[in-house]
């Protein structure tokens, strides 16, 4: 593939992975999204060359080591943001742009392969004692552009420069969505995302689609609002010289609140299934669970709830099958030209069942039929053909 040809990536925001590190630079939580990572791998393989190839996501220990190395190189977690005398070529501060304090890069050292590759863009958000890193999906040529910028001799937005970081980020709407993910997760892990107070009213209170849906199940009106928070006590005045200013620090503040991993996993599965952020409102997700699902609607301990089914179904159980067949035929009615017949189709299964049962649908005759391709959705899997 020539350098001018680019693989068209899907528009929108998609997250490849996210990590949460504590104030001791240990990864306390991580989540990777294989569906999005597959898109990145396919795009990299199509644009691979001698200087660029696909590299798998790092292990938690590798990412933590790279994060510590960056803090030593850049002076803090956020870094300098501007090129200084101690800035190293290839580092974020070498780019000479303050945005590199928030959109950072890490050099991952793969010891078993003896390789060192660039991981970018990592969106850094510091909340309490935690550092949240979110890796959104970009196009391979974006990563190549940043690699060139971090190694060029000039700095900043030089006059006549073909590339600069500001114009590059304007071409990446996934950056904005990724920061929304990072800030929401930060509020959840430090306890600033308030649980909703569910109010059932005698008259419709929301209007529109929600009232029509809730009215059909016998609830006339549902609204969710944040629970009131007690106002902080006024700080007592301290005699003596008043402090007129404060020094800002990148160091995360100490906190005693433990990380609720179960709540975080539940929120991620509901708000961004398969790495695609759909609704990052903690109030909305909590209201859905509170009003539509009881505490008893949890999967058994021995069954892992799949990512494609964040909520369990309750109600009338049924299975709906639809089969579509399309026959393409070319009939020539001539002995010297054989007729051509091709059959294609799809089978859809909608299982409205309580719990997490398996639905088996046998496809017989595949061993004798000339099947050219067979694909499945993410919520299904295939067994050996017979």
For each residue, the residues with C-beta under 8 A, 3 or more apart:
1: 5 46 47
2: 5
3:
4:
5: 1 2
6: 47 139 140 141
7: 42 43 46 47 139 140
8:
9: 39 43 137 138 139
10: 14 39
11: 173
12: 173 174 177 276
13: 136 137 173 174 176 177 178 181 276 277
14: 10 33 36 39 136 137 174 275 276
15: 18 33 36 134 135 136 137 178 181 272 275 276 277
16: 32 33 36 37 40 57 135 136 137 275
17: 30 31 32 33 37 57 135
18: 15 30 31 132 133 134 135 181 182 185
19: 27 29 30 60 63 132 133
20: 27 28 29 30 130 131 132 133 185 189 259
21: 25 26 27 28 64 67 130 131 133
22: 25 26 28 129 130 131 259
23: 129 130 251 252 254
24:
25: 21 22 64 67 68 71 131
26: 21 22 64
27: 19 20 21 30 60 61 63 64
28: 20 21 22 130 259
29: 19 20 259 261 264
30: 17 18 19 20 27 60 63
31: 17 18 265 268
32: 16 17 37 57
33: 14 15 16 17 36 37 274 275
34: 37 38
35: 38 39 274 275 378
36: 14 15 16 33 39 40 137 274 275 276
37: 16 17 32 33 34 40 41 57
38: 34 35 41 42
39: 9 10 14 35 36 42 43 137
40: 16 36 37 43 44 54 137
41: 37 38 44 45 54
42: 7 38 39 45 46
43: 7 9 39 40 46 47 139 140
44: 40 41 47 48 52 53 54 140
45: 41 42 48 54
46: 1 7 42 43
47: 1 6 7 43 44 52 140 141
48: 44 45 52 53 54
49: 52 53
50:
51:
52: 44 47 48 49 140 143 144
53: 44 48 49
54: 40 41 44 45 48
55: 108 110 115 117 119
56:
57: 16 17 32 37 135
58: 62 63 66 108 110 119
59: 62 63
60: 19 27 30 63 64
61: 27 64 65
62: 58 59 65 66 108 109 110
63: 19 27 30 58 59 60 66 67 106 108 119 133
64: 21 25 26 27 60 61 67 68
65: 61 62 68 69 109
66: 58 62 63 69 70 106 107 108 109 119
67: 21 25 63 64 70 71 77 106 131 133
68: 25 64 65 71 72
69: 65 66 72 73 106 107
70: 66 67 73 74 77 79 91 92 104 106 107
71: 25 67 68 74 75 76 77
72: 68 69
73: 69 70 88 91
74: 70 71 78 79 80 91 92 93
75: 71 79 80 86
76: 71 79 250 251
77: 67 70 71 124 126 131 250 251 252
78: 74 81 101 102 104 124 126 250
79: 70 74 75 76 91 92 93 100 101 104
80: 74 75 83 84 87 93 101
81: 78 92 93 97 98 99 100 101
82: 93 96 97 98
83: 80 87 93 94 95 96 155 156
84: 80 87 93
85:
86: 75
87: 80 83 84 91 93 94
88: 73 91 94
89: 94 150 151
90: 94 107 150 151
91: 70 73 74 79 87 88 94 150
92: 70 74 79 81 95 100 104 105 150
93: 74 79 80 81 82 83 84 87 96 100
94: 83 87 88 89 90 91 150 151 155
95: 83 92 100 146 149 150 155 165
96: 82 83 93 155 156
97: 81 82 100 156 157 164 165 166
98: 81 82 101
99: 81 102 103 165 166 169
100: 79 81 92 93 95 97 103 104 165
101: 78 79 80 81 98 104 124
102: 78 99 123 124 125 179
103: 99 100 120 121 122 123 124 169 175
104: 70 78 79 92 100 101 120 121 122 123 124
105: 92 118 119 120 121 122 146 150
106: 63 66 67 69 70 118 119 120 122
107: 66 69 70 90 116 117 118 119
108: 55 58 62 63 66 116 117 118 119
109: 62 65 66 115 116
110: 55 58 62 113 114 115 116 117
111: 114
112:
113: 110
114: 110 111
115: 55 109 110
116: 107 108 109 110
117: 55 107 108 110
118: 105 106 107 108 143 146 147
119: 55 58 63 66 105 106 107 108 122 135
120: 103 104 105 106 143 146 147
121: 103 104 105 135 136 138 142 146 172 175 178
122: 103 104 105 106 119 133 134 135
123: 102 103 104 133 134 135 136 175 178 179 182
124: 77 78 101 102 103 104 131 132 133 182
125: 102 131 132 134 179 182 183 185 186
126: 77 78 130 131 132 186 250 252
127: 130 132 183 186 187 189 190 252
128: 186 189 190 252 253 255 257
129: 22 23 252 253 254 255
130: 20 21 22 23 28 126 127 186 189 190 252 259
131: 20 21 22 25 67 77 124 125 126 252
132: 18 19 20 124 125 126 127 182 185 186 189
133: 18 19 20 21 63 67 122 123 124 182
134: 15 18 122 123 125 178 179 181 182 185
135: 15 16 17 18 57 119 121 122 123 178
136: 13 14 15 16 121 123 172 174 175 177 178
137: 9 13 14 15 16 36 39 40 174 275
138: 9 121 142 143 172 174
139: 6 7 9 43 142 143
140: 6 7 43 44 47 52 143 144
141: 6 47 144 145
142: 121 138 139 145 146 168 171 172
143: 52 118 120 138 139 140 146 147
144: 52 140 141 147 148
145: 141 142 148 149 163 168
146: 95 105 118 120 121 142 143 149 150 165 168
147: 118 120 143 144 150 151
148: 144 145 151 152 163
149: 95 145 146 152 163 164 165 168
150: 89 90 91 92 94 95 105 146 147
151: 89 90 94 147 148
152: 148 149
153:
154: 158 161
155: 83 94 95 96 158
156: 83 96 97 164
157: 97 161 164 166
158: 154 155 161 164
159:
160:
161: 154 157 158 164
162:
163: 145 148 149 167 168
164: 97 149 156 157 158 161 167 168
165: 95 97 99 100 146 149 168 169
166: 97 99 157 169 170
167: 163 164 170 171
168: 142 145 146 149 163 164 165 171 172
169: 99 103 165 166 172 175
170: 166 167
171: 142 167 168
172: 121 136 138 142 168 169 175
173: 11 12 13 176 177
174: 12 13 14 136 137 138 177 178
175: 103 121 123 136 169 172 178 179
176: 13 173 179 180
177: 12 13 136 173 174 180 181 277
178: 13 15 121 123 134 135 136 174 175 181 182
179: 102 123 125 134 175 176 182 183
180: 176 177 183 184 277 280
181: 13 15 18 134 177 178 184 185 272 277 280
182: 18 123 124 125 132 133 134 178 179 185 186
183: 125 127 179 180 186 187
184: 180 181 187 188 193 271 280 281 282
185: 18 20 125 132 134 181 182 188 189 264 267 268
186: 125 126 127 128 130 132 182 183 189 190 192
187: 127 183 184 190 192 193 282
188: 184 185 191 192 193 260 263 264 267 282
189: 20 127 128 130 132 185 186 257 259 260 264
190: 127 128 130 186 187 255 257
191: 188 257
192: 186 187 188
193: 184 187 188 282 283
194: 226 227 229 282 283
195: 227 286
196: 224 225 226 227 283 286 287 290
197: 224 225 226 227 228
198: 222 223 224 287 290 291
199: 205 222 223 224 225
200: 219 220 221 222
201: 204 205 220 221 222 223
202: 220 221
203: 220 221
204: 201 207 211 215 220 221
205: 199 201 211 221 222 223
206: 210 211 221 222 223
207: 204 210 211
208: 211 212
209: 212 213
210: 206 207 213 214 222
211: 204 205 206 207 208 214 215 221
212: 208 209 215 216
213: 209 210 216 217
214: 210 211 217 219 220 221 222 291
215: 204 211 212 218 219 220
216: 212 213
217: 213 214
218: 215
219: 200 214 215 222 291
220: 200 201 202 203 204 214 215
221: 200 201 202 203 204 205 206 211 214
222: 198 199 200 201 205 206 210 214 219 287 291
223: 198 199 201 205 206
224: 196 197 198 199 283 284 286 287 290 291
225: 196 197 199 283
226: 194 196 197 229 283
227: 194 195 196 197
228: 197
229: 194 226
230:
231:
232:
233:
234:
235:
236:
237:
238:
239:
240:
241:
242:
243: 246
244:
245:
246: 243
247:
248:
249:
250: 76 77 78 126
251: 23 76 77
252: 23 77 126 127 128 129 130 131
253: 128 129
254: 23 129
255: 128 129 190
256:
257: 128 189 190 191
258:
259: 20 22 28 29 130 189 264
260: 188 189 263 264
261: 29 264 265
262: 265 266
263: 188 260 266 267
264: 29 185 188 189 259 260 261 267 268
265: 31 261 262 268 269
266: 262 263 269 270 289 310
267: 185 188 263 264 270 271 282 285
268: 31 185 264 265 271 272
269: 265 266 273 305 307 310
270: 266 267 273 285 288 289 310 311
271: 184 267 268 277 278 279 280 281 285
272: 15 181 268 275 276 277 278 280
273: 269 270 276 278 307 308 310
274: 33 35 36 307 308 378
275: 14 15 16 33 35 36 137 272
276: 12 13 14 15 36 272 273
277: 13 15 177 180 181 271 272 280
278: 271 272 273
279: 271 284 285
280: 180 181 184 271 272 277
281: 184 271 284 285
282: 184 187 188 193 194 267 285 286
283: 193 194 196 224 225 226 286 287
284: 224 279 281 287 288
285: 267 270 271 279 281 282 288 289
286: 195 196 224 282 283 289 290
287: 196 198 222 224 283 284 290 291
288: 270 284 285 291 292 293 311
289: 266 270 285 286 292 293 311
290: 196 198 224 286 287 293
291: 198 214 219 222 224 287 288
292: 288 289 311
293: 288 289 290 297 311 312 314
294: 297
295: 298
296:
297: 293 294 311 312 314
298: 295 312
299: 303 304 305 312 355 356
300: 303 355 356
301:
302:
303: 299 300 356
304: 299
305: 269 299 309 310 312 356
306: 309 356 379
307: 269 273 274 310
308: 273 274 378 379
309: 305 306 312 356 379
310: 266 269 270 273 305 307
311: 270 288 289 292 293 297
312: 293 297 298 299 305 309 354 355 356
313: 352 353 354
314: 293 297 354
315: 352 354
316: 352
317: 352 353 354
318: 352
319: 349 350 351 352 353 359
320: 348 349 350 351 352
321: 347 348 349 350 361
322: 347 348
323: 345 346 347 348
324: 345 346 347 348
325: 343 344 345
326: 343 344 345
327: 341 342 343
328: 340 341 342 343 344
329: 339 340 341 342
330: 339 340 341
331: 339
332: 337 338 339
333:
334: 337
335:
336:
337: 332 334
338: 332
339: 329 330 331 332
340: 328 329 330
341: 327 328 329 330
342: 327 328 329
343: 325 326 327 328
344: 325 326 328
345: 323 324 325 326
346: 323 324
347: 321 322 323 324 361
348: 320 321 322 323 324
349: 319 320 321 359 361 380
350: 319 320 321
351: 319 320 357 359
352: 313 315 316 317 318 319 320
353: 313 317 319 357 359
354: 312 313 314 315 317
355: 299 300 312
356: 299 300 303 305 306 309 312
357: 351 353
358:
359: 319 349 351 353
360:
361: 321 347 349
362:
363: 366 385
364: 386
365: 368 369
366: 363 369 371 374 385 386
367: 385 386
368: 365
369: 365 366
370:
371: 366 374
372:
373:
374: 366 371 382
375:
376: 380 381 382
377: 380
378: 35 274 308
379: 306 308 309
380: 349 376 377
381: 376
382: 374 376
383:
384:
385: 363 366 367
386: 364 366 367
